[in-house]
């Protein structure tokens, strides 16, 4: 699905604004006992869990280029131990591109991306866990306008896969290991690189939360 999504991102032109959201309303037992709400276990809370996916989506739509400035949005919700249960943030690049992310353990399930470009928009409603394991859909609207009727209306696209995404992940991991073990290849730097970039943004948002939504520069990191 992601390869076709990448093609569609290119079709919408230069990405100007991205919004990505991953939320999940957890139960009381989770809020009291899960490691994700314990400061000495997984102290980044919803930001380090759900927020990782929302941030990765925003970076993906911007060709994994790090933003210049990151700032947490007002209204972050913390538990009694100071762990993030819900937060939002804005990302901005030097050329005017922006992104907003939202993650929460308190809101209804949401797994959405909206990308607005110079030539169109792209929307995905289940970018983390597809509604169906081997089938997913997304919509694009290209070169649309407010004429009566609209010049262009949203078009739904369907993507089918032979195996679930979790199986694809294991297959890719095995391939990467096999390249090193059997062919003597150097480790592929793609995944470590984008993982580092994602974590840099996560850490910058957490820093902004701790500094009362102060803007945090990622220049030189």
Backbone as a ProteinNet text record, in pm:
[ID]
protein_1_A
[PRIMARY]
XXXXXXXXXXXXXXXXXXXXXXXXXXXXXXXXXXXXXXXXXXXXXXXXXXXXXXXXXXXXXXXXXXXXXXXXXXXXXXXXXXXXXXXXXXXXXXXXXXXXXXXXXXXXXXXXXXXXXXXXXXXXXXXXXXXXXXXXXXXXXXXXXXXXXXXXXXXXXXXXXXXXXXXXXXXXXXXXXXXXXXXXXXXXXXXXXXXXXXXXXXXXXXXXXXXXXXXXXXXXX
[TERTIARY]
82.4	0	85.7	197.2	277.5	341.8	377.8	437.1	337.8	213.3	111.3	78.2	77.2	54.5	162	287	396.5	374.5	329.3	298.4	190.8	86.8	-21.5	23.6	115.9	169.4	239.4	315.1	379.6	275.6	163.7	61.1	-5	-13.6	-77.3	16.8	137.2	229.8	314.5	362.8	447.4	362.4	394.2	316.2	332.3	220.6	224	181.7	83.1	35.6	-4.6	39.7	7.2	-58.5	-165.6	-220.3	-227.2	-171.7	-176.5	-218.8	-300.4	-360	-362.7	-323.4	-340.9	-386.8	-508.9	-565.8	-634.1	-642.8	-702.9	-750.4	-881.3	-936.6	-912.5	-817.4	-782.2	-870.6	-865.2	-948.3	-873.2	-942.7	-885.3	-767	-773	-661.9	-535.1	-548.3	-434.8	-377.6	-463.8	-418.9	-349.4	-377.9	-316.2	-193	-194.3	-94.3	-4.8	-39.7	40.1	176.3	278.1	412.5	418.9	325.5	328	286.9	238.5	200.1	287.8	400.1	492	618.5	652.8	768.3	901.3	912.5	1038	1041.8	936.2	931.3	923.3	815.5	800.4	750.9	841.2	804.3	750.2	754.9	703.3	553.6	494.2	349.5	292.1	180.6	112.8	201.7	287.9	376.8	475.7	533.3	631.1	569.4	440.4	371.2	292.4	175.8	90.5	152.1	216.1	273.1	382.1	453.5	559.7	503.9	387.5	327.3	281.9	222.6	175.8	293	401.4	521.1	584.8	595	654.1	575.3	442.2	360	389.6	405.2	435.4	571.6	668.3	801.3	798.7	724.4	711.5	660.8	558	500	594.9	698.1	797.5	933.6	929.3	1050.4	1152.1	1103.4	1185.4	1283.8	1248.6	1328.4	1286.4	1382.4	1350.5	1295.4	1194.3	1146.2	1250.1	1235.9	1326.9	1285.3	1154.1	1100.9	990.3	990.1	885.4	831.6	700.1	640.4	518.9	512.8	394.6	278.1	158.5	38.2	-8.3	-72.3	-128.4	-232.2	-246.5	-349.4	-300.4	-169.4	-118.4	-177.2	-220.9	-276.9	-173.8	-141.7	-46.4	-117.5	-66.4	-119.8	-50.1	-83.7	-28.4	122.9	176.6	321.4	392.4	317.6	377.3	397.8	335.8	348	237.9	273	178.7	70.2	-54.9	-168.5	-229.4	-209	-265.7	-189.1	-155	-85.6	-93.1	-67.1	-55.9	69.8	108.6	228.7	225.4	304.3	319.3	464.4	482.7	614.6	620.9	734.4	745.8	882.3	882.1	1003	1036.1	1158.2	1203.6	1125.8	1077.8	1011.4	861	811	669.4	583.5	638.3	562	533.5	418	381.8	316.1	315.8	245.9	193.1	81.5	28.1	6.1	39	19.8	-61.1	-134.1	-212.3	-207.9	-187.4	-188.1	-253.6	-327.8	-401.1	-441.3	-430	-485.7	-628.6	-682.3	-811	-920.4	-885.3	-982.3	-1018.1	-1131.9	-1177.5	-1073.5	-1079.1	-981.8	-980.9	-863.8	-844.7	-707.2	-700.1	-571.8	-570.4	-568.4	-592.7	-474.2	-456.5	-361.2	-436.2	-414.1	-459.3	-338.6	-311.2	-199.4	-254.3	-221.3	-267	-146.8	-155.7	-45	-85.5	6.2	-19.5	-117.5	-127.9	-215.5	-334.8	-341.1	-452.3	-437	-526.9	-524.8	-532.3	-482	-483.8	-530.6	-620.7	-674.5	-670.3	-622.7	-619.8	-681.5	-769.8	-837.8	-785.3	-701.6	-656.3	-509.5	-424.9	-287.5	-201.8	-244.4	-165.6	-209.3	-334.6	-390	-506.6	-489.5	-596.5	-724.1	-836.7	-964.9	-971.6	-906.4	-896.6	-749.3	-707.5	-565.5	-505.2	-580.9	-525.2	-591	-657.3	-724.8	-734.7	-700.2	-708.2	-749.8	-805.5	-847.8	-799.3	-786.4	-759.2	-817.6	-830.9	-890.5	-794.1	-805.3	-734	-832.3	-799.6	-877.9	-778.6	-768	-665	-722.5	-651.9	-686.9	-835.5	-884.9	-1026.7	-1050.8	-1177.4	-1215.1	-1359.4	-1404.5	-1538.6	-1641.9	-1608.3	-1706	-1829.6	-1940.8	-2064.9	-2097.1	-2079.1	-2033.7	-1883.1	-1835	-1691.5	-1613.8	-1498.3	-1412.2	-1366.4	-1335.8	-1290.3	-1340.4	-1388.4	-1433.3	-1338.9	-1342.4	-1252.8	-1271.3	-1158.6	-1158	-1102.4	-1172.9	-1126.2	-1037	-927.6	-831.8	-825.5	-814.3	-810.5	-675.8	-620.4	-492	-510.7	-465.5	-475.1	-335.7	-317.2	-190.3	-216.7	-115.9	-132.1	-120.1	-40.2	-18.8	-33.3	-64.1	-78.9	51.9	41.9	159.3	260.5	213.2	306.2	394.3	335.6	412.9	510.9	469	560.3	679.7	654.9	761.8	864.3	814.8	904.5	982.1	915.4	981	1092.6	1066.3	1167.4	1285.6	1256.8	1364.4	1451.5	1387.8	1462.6	1547.4	1492.4	1568.7	1692.8	1677.7	1790.8	1899.4	1857.4	1954.3	2022.4	1943.2	1998.7	2101.4	2078.9	2174.8	2310.3	2307.4	2432.6	2496.5	2414.5	2467	2513.7	2435.6	2464.2	2545.1	2539.2	2606.7	2713.7	2727.6	2829.7	2800.8	2674.4	2637.8	2648.9	2667.4	2666.4	2522.4	2503.7	2368.2	2301.7	2174.5	2096.8	2072	2111.5	2099.4	1964.7	1873.2	1746.1	1665.1	1640.4	1553.6	1614.2	1742.9	1801.3	1794.4	1811.3	1810.5	1673.6	1567.5	1435.3	1385.6	1434.6	1399.1	1462.1	1586.6	1654.2	1582.2	1542.9	1474	1339.6	1267.9	1139.8	1160.1	1261.3	1286.7	1331.9	1406.7	1446.9	1324.8	1224.3	1103	1025.1	1015.3	949.5	1014.2	1146.9	1218.4	1200.6	1196.7	1179	1040.3	938.7	803.4	798.6	858.9	862.4	933.9	1042.8	1114.7	1026.9	950.7	860.2	749.4	697.2	596.3	653.3	774.5	838.9	870.6	883.3	917.5	798.3	677.6	556.1	533.3	546.6	518.7	618.5	735.6	841.1	881.8	915.2	962.2	1100.6	1118.9	1244.7	1304.2	1427.2	1494.3	1558.9	1545.3	1611	1729.5	1764.4	1876.9	2005.6	2077.9	2204.6	2194.2	2075.9	2061.6	2066.7
-120.9	0	125.7	123.5	244.6	286.5	189.9	226.3	302.2	254.8	324	458.5	464.3	592	692.1	644.6	734	792.1	708.6	756.3	863.8	841	937.4	1067	1058.6	1180.3	1264.2	1198.4	1271.6	1335.3	1266.4	1317.9	1444.3	1458	1577.1	1697	1676.1	1787.1	1808.4	1929.1	1965.6	1966.9	1881	1873.3	2002.1	2064.9	2190.2	2173.5	2087.3	2067.1	1922.5	1865	1727.2	1728.1	1652.4	1628.5	1478.3	1431.5	1288.9	1269.5	1168.9	1144.7	995.2	958.8	822	830.5	789	794.2	662.7	633.3	508.4	527.8	513.3	528.8	400.2	404.1	285.6	275.8	161.9	143.2	185.7	181.2	226	140.3	10.8	-76.6	-34.8	-2.3	45.2	172.2	266.2	394.9	381.4	273.1	253.5	163.7	63.9	-42	-63.2	-12.1	-40.3	28.5	-35	23.5	158.4	183	309	430.3	407.7	519.6	525.2	452.2	449.9	527.5	631	714.2	640	532.1	457.2	339.4	323.5	214.4	266.4	335.9	393.8	536.8	622.5	755.1	852	816.2	906.7	889	788.2	772.2	764.2	835.6	833.1	888.4	983.9	1042.1	939	860.1	760.7	637.8	617.2	501.8	543.4	599.1	638.1	752.8	846.7	961.5	924.7	816.5	770.1	750.3	687.8	659.2	787.3	878.3	1004	1086.7	1088.9	1162.7	1097.9	965.6	895.6	924.9	931.3	961.5	1100.9	1198.8	1335.7	1343.4	1271.2	1269.5	1198.2	1088.8	1013.7	1103.1	1183.4	1271.1	1383	1407.2	1510.1	1449.5	1328.9	1260.1	1245.3	1231	1210.2	1323.5	1441.2	1559.9	1612.5	1632.3	1682.3	1824.1	1854.9	1992.9	2082.2	2210.9	2306.6	2334.1	2349.2	2386.3	2288.3	2251	2167.2	2237.5	2236	2296.3	2216.9	2184.6	2118.4	2215.5	2163.9	2246.5	2257.7	2368.5	2378.9	2269.1	2228.7	2131.2	1990.2	1969.8	1835.3	1781.4	1655.8	1592.4	1495.6	1512	1425.5	1348.4	1230.3	1160.6	1211.4	1154.8	1203.5	1187.8	1093.8	1071.8	1158.5	1240.3	1328.9	1268.7	1153.8	1087.8	1138.7	1161.4	1217.2	1115.5	1156.2	1075	1124.6	1251.9	1310.9	1438	1456.4	1579.6	1601.4	1722.6	1759.1	1841.2	1859	1936.8	1986.2	2089.5	2141.3	2128.5	2098.8	2087.3	2186.1	2251.8	2346.7	2335.5	2349.9	2344.9	2484.9	2503.2	2636.9	2692.8	2607	2654.3	2674.9	2670.1	2696	2574	2454.9	2333.2	2320.3	2266.4	2246.8	2110.6	2066	1942.7	1955.8	1891.8	1884.6	1738.2	1702.2	1564.4	1564	1455.6	1439.5	1293.8	1270.7	1134.1	1135	1028.3	1028.1	888	863.8	744	767.4	886.7	924.9	945.4	953.3	980.9	853.6	856.5	743.1	706.9	582.2	535.8	625.9	675.2	754.1	725.6	695.1	663.2	730.7	861.4	935.2	1020.9	1028.4	1119.9	1202.6	1332	1419.4	1496.9	1485.3	1556.8	1652.8	1780.7	1883.6	1932.3	1918.4	1958.3	2064.6	2101.8	2205.9	2161.5	2029.4	1979.5	1899.7	1872.8	1792.1	1754.9	1669	1621.6	1469.8	1413.9	1269.2	1242.3	1145.5	1113	961.9	921.7	781.4	772.7	677.8	666.5	555.2	467.7	352.2	322	424.4	408.4	323.1	300.9	220.7	74	49.1	-86	-85.7	-140.5	-138.3	-202.4	-149.6	-208.3	-355.5	-389.9	-528.3	-561.5	-680.5	-714.4	-711.5	-751.5	-762.1	-665	-562.3	-467.7	-332.5	-226.5	-92.2	7	119	222.1	359.4	449.7	589.4	673.2	801.9	888.6	999	1039.9	1156.5	1247.5	1374	1472.3	1565.6	1555.6	1626.5	1742.2	1855	1974.4	2007.6	2007.9	2036.2	2185.5	2223.5	2364.1	2376.1	2500.9	2524.3	2551.1	2520.4	2538.4	2452.1	2485	2409.9	2333.9	2199.4	2113.3	2124.8	2060	2061.2	2010.9	2072	2027.2	1884.1	1852.6	1717.3	1680.1	1557.2	1507.9	1398.3	1368.2	1264.1	1129.7	1064	932	831.7	721.4	618.3	519	484.5	388.9	268.7	151.5	27.6	-41.3	-89.1	-158.6	-296.4	-399.7	-535.1	-594.5	-671.6	-739.4	-886.7	-968.9	-1112.6	-1151.7	-1077.7	-1110.5	-984.5	-997.4	-881.1	-803	-678.9	-593.4	-646.5	-713.5	-769.6	-876.8	-956.9	-1058.7	-994	-884.8	-811.1	-757.5	-710.4	-658.3	-766.8	-884.7	-995.1	-1038.4	-1042.7	-1082.5	-984.1	-854.7	-753.7	-764.5	-786	-801.8	-922.1	-1033	-1152.8	-1127.9	-1051.9	-1021.1	-939.4	-839.8	-754.9	-834.9	-922.8	-1007.7	-1102.4	-1159.3	-1250.9	-1184.4	-1058.6	-986.4	-975.3	-953.9	-940.9	-1077.4	-1173.3	-1305.3	-1385.1	-1383.1	-1470.3	-1404.2	-1272.5	-1203.5	-1105.9	-1093.1	-1003.6	-856.6	-823.1	-683.9	-599.2	-470.2	-376.8	-359.3	-335.7	-311.6	-196.2	-212.5	-108.8	5.2	126.1	238.8	307.5	265.9	336.8	334	214.6	203.2	267.8	247.5	319.4	471.5	519.2	663.1	723.6	662	721.4	698.8	591	570.2	678.7	711.5	818.6	951.2	981.7	1107.6	1113.1	1001.6	998.5	1023.8	958.5	976	1117.9	1181.8	1320.4	1411.8	1387.3	1469.2	1437.7	1308.8	1270.9	1343.5	1339	1400.6	1552	1613.4	1758.4	1799.6	1720.9	1751.1	1737.5	1631.4	1615	1732.5	1777	1893.5	2017.2	2034.4	2148.3	2140.8	2019.3	2001.2	2044.6	2000.6	2031.7	2180.3	2250.9	2393	2481.4	2433.7	2512.7	2553.4	2456.4	2471.7	2563.4	2575.3	2653	2588.5	2669.6	2616.8	2553.6	2436.2	2364.9	2351.6	2394.7	2386.5	2250.2	2194.4	2068.3	2090.6	2212.8	2242.4	2183.2	2108.9	2051.4	1922.3	1871.3	1747.1	1624.7
0	0	0	77.2	90.1	-41.1	-126.3	-253.9	-340.9	-343.1	-421.5	-359.1	-226.3	-159.1	-196.6	-203.7	-239.7	-378.2	-472.1	-606.1	-600.5	-521.8	-513.2	-446.9	-349.6	-289.6	-394.9	-482.5	-590.9	-683.8	-707.3	-797.1	-742.1	-609.5	-554.5	-557.8	-610.5	-626.2	-502.4	-488.1	-374.9	-248.5	-152.9	-28.8	51.3	84.8	159	304.2	328.8	465.4	484.7	596.9	632.3	769.5	782.9	916.1	937.4	1048.1	1078.5	1223.1	1243.7	1374.9	1403.4	1525.5	1572.3	1717.5	1741.2	1875.7	1907.4	2036.5	2081.7	2224.8	2248.7	2382.8	2461.7	2554.6	2632.3	2757.2	2824.2	2944.1	3071.1	3182.9	3309.1	3353.1	3325.7	3361.5	3288	3160	3081.1	3142.8	3175.7	3228.3	3363.8	3434.3	3565.4	3560	3470.9	3481.5	3360	3244.3	3125.3	3134.3	3075.8	3080.8	3011	2917.6	2842.2	2926.2	3045.8	3131.8	3257.6	3255.9	3369	3332.2	3408.7	3373.6	3375.1	3454.6	3461.5	3364.8	3282.2	3185.3	3042.9	3009.9	2875.3	2892.6	2935.9	2982.9	2879.6	2750.6	2647.4	2623.4	2684.8	2680	2539.9	2519.5	2389.6	2279	2313.4	2212.8	2160	2250.1	2207.3	2144.1	2166	2108.7	1984.5	2003.9	1891.4	1810.4	1881.4	1811.7	1713.2	1741.2	1650.4	1509.3	1498.7	1368.4	1299.1	1376.2	1317.5	1267.2	1343.7	1302.2	1180.4	1181.6	1066.5	939.4	949.7	832.6	779.5	870.3	827.4	760.9	814.9	754.3	619.9	612	486.7	374.6	405.8	304.2	263.7	344.3	313.9	281.3	225.4	179.8	291.8	414.3	533.3	558.9	515.9	546.8	684	772.2	904.7	898.8	979.3	986	1052.3	1031.7	1094.9	1239	1259.7	1390	1431.2	1557.9	1615.3	1738.5	1756.3	1875.8	1919.1	2047	2101.5	2103.8	2086.9	2093.8	2238.6	2275.1	2410.1	2433.5	2558	2590.8	2608.6	2621.2	2647.9	2778.4	2776	2894.6	2951.8	3079.9	3149.2	3259.4	3291.3	3408	3534.6	3648.9	3774.5	3781.9	3704.6	3703.7	3600	3527.5	3429.4	3292.1	3265.1	3135	3042.2	2915.3	2817.8	2783.1	2801.2	2759.9	2629.4	2599.3	2478	2445.3	2318.4	2279.7	2129.2	2090.3	1950	1929.5	1805.1	1776.3	1632.6	1607	1471.6	1428.4	1300.4	1240.2	1124.7	1107	995.4	930	798.1	718.1	665.8	620.7	580	462	373.5	252.1	269.8	392.9	416.9	435.9	415.6	440.8	590.7	623.3	763.2	781.6	905.6	939.9	1081.8	1106.7	1242.5	1276.6	1399.5	1443.5	1572.4	1594.5	1716.7	1757.6	1887.1	1938.8	2076.2	2107.9	2233.5	2275.9	2406.6	2467.6	2515.4	2492.8	2550.4	2446.6	2319.8	2213.5	2137.7	2072.3	1992.6	1886.4	1841.2	1742.7	1619.1	1585.6	1463.8	1407.7	1279.7	1214	1077.9	1076	952.7	909.5	778.3	716.7	612.8	614.5	506.7	456.9	328.4	267.3	162.6	177.3	84	4.1	-127.9	-213.4	-312.8	-397.5	-496.2	-603.5	-626.6	-731.9	-681.7	-551.1	-502	-356.8	-310.7	-172.8	-169.9	-61.4	-41.3	100.8	118.3	251.2	273.5	390.5	430.7	569.7	592.5	720.5	810.1	757.9	837	810	821.1	776.2	870.4	992.6	1085.9	1081.4	1110.2	1106.7	1008.8	889.4	788.8	840.6	795.6	833.4	793.5	682	637.3	614.3	651.9	647.9	508	408.9	273.6	175.3	229.5	141.1	210.7	140	197.5	89.3	132.7	37.5	82.6	-12.4	17	-96.6	-74.8	-176.3	-216.9	-341.3	-391.4	-462.4	-462.3	-536.7	-604.5	-736.3	-810.8	-891.3	-884.3	-962.2	-950.4	-828.9	-806.3	-792.4	-803.5	-792.3	-749	-725.3	-673.9	-782.5	-907.1	-1014.4	-988.6	-1050.4	-1031.9	-1160.3	-1166.8	-1058	-1036.9	-932.9	-904.3	-1026.1	-1049.6	-1159.4	-1135.6	-1011.9	-978.4	-840.3	-827.2	-697.4	-649.3	-519.8	-467.5	-537	-563.8	-625.8	-527.2	-510.3	-417.2	-489.3	-425.4	-479.7	-386.2	-443.8	-365.6	-385	-274.1	-276.8	-214.4	-282.6	-230.5	-213.7	-109.4	-85.7	-59.5	-86.2	-67.5	79.2	155	296.2	379.7	509.3	596.8	609.6	653.6	663.9	764.9	871.8	969.7	905.8	817.5	747.1	650.6	588.1	498.9	577	699.2	782.5	815.5	854.9	887.5	763.1	650	524.4	489.1	505.1	474.2	570.6	698.9	796.1	761.3	724.7	687.8	563.3	468.5	346.9	379.6	465.5	502	573	665	734.8	637	545.3	445.8	356.2	319.8	235.3	304.7	435.6	511.5	533.2	577.6	614.2	494.1	386.5	273	162.1	153.1	43.5	90.5	222.5	274.1	251.3	231	204.3	330.6	312.1	424.1	473	601.5	652.1	578.5	545.5	478	577.2	539.8	631.1	630.2	541.2	528	656.7	710.3	827.6	951.6	980.2	1094.6	1078.5	955.8	931.9	958.6	905.1	925.6	1068.7	1132.4	1273.1	1359.3	1331.3	1406.5	1387.5	1263.7	1236.9	1309.8	1308	1378.3	1526.9	1585.1	1727.5	1760.8	1671	1692.2	1704.7	1620.8	1626.9	1754.4	1789	1914.8	2032.1	2039.2	2150.5	2151.7	2031.9	2023.9	2073	2039.4	2087.7	2239.3	2292.8	2438.3	2504	2446.8	2499.9	2498	2389.7	2380.1	2484.4	2507.2	2612.7	2747.2	2776.1	2904.2	2918.3	2805.4	2807.5	2770.8	2805.6	2788	2642.6	2552.9	2410	2338.6	2391.8	2325.6	2193.7	2094.1	1966.8	1985.1	1923.8	1933.9	1792.6	1777.9	1648.3	1630.2	1509.8	1476.5	1384.2	1359.6	1271.6	1330.2	1248.1	1289.1	1367.6	1389.4	1467.5	1376.2
[MASK]
+++++++++++++++++++++++++++++++++++++++++++++++++++++++++++++++++++++++++++++++++++++++++++++++++++++++++++++++++++++++++++++++++++++++++++++++++++++++++++++++++++++++++++++++++++++++++++++++++++++++++++++++++++++++++++++

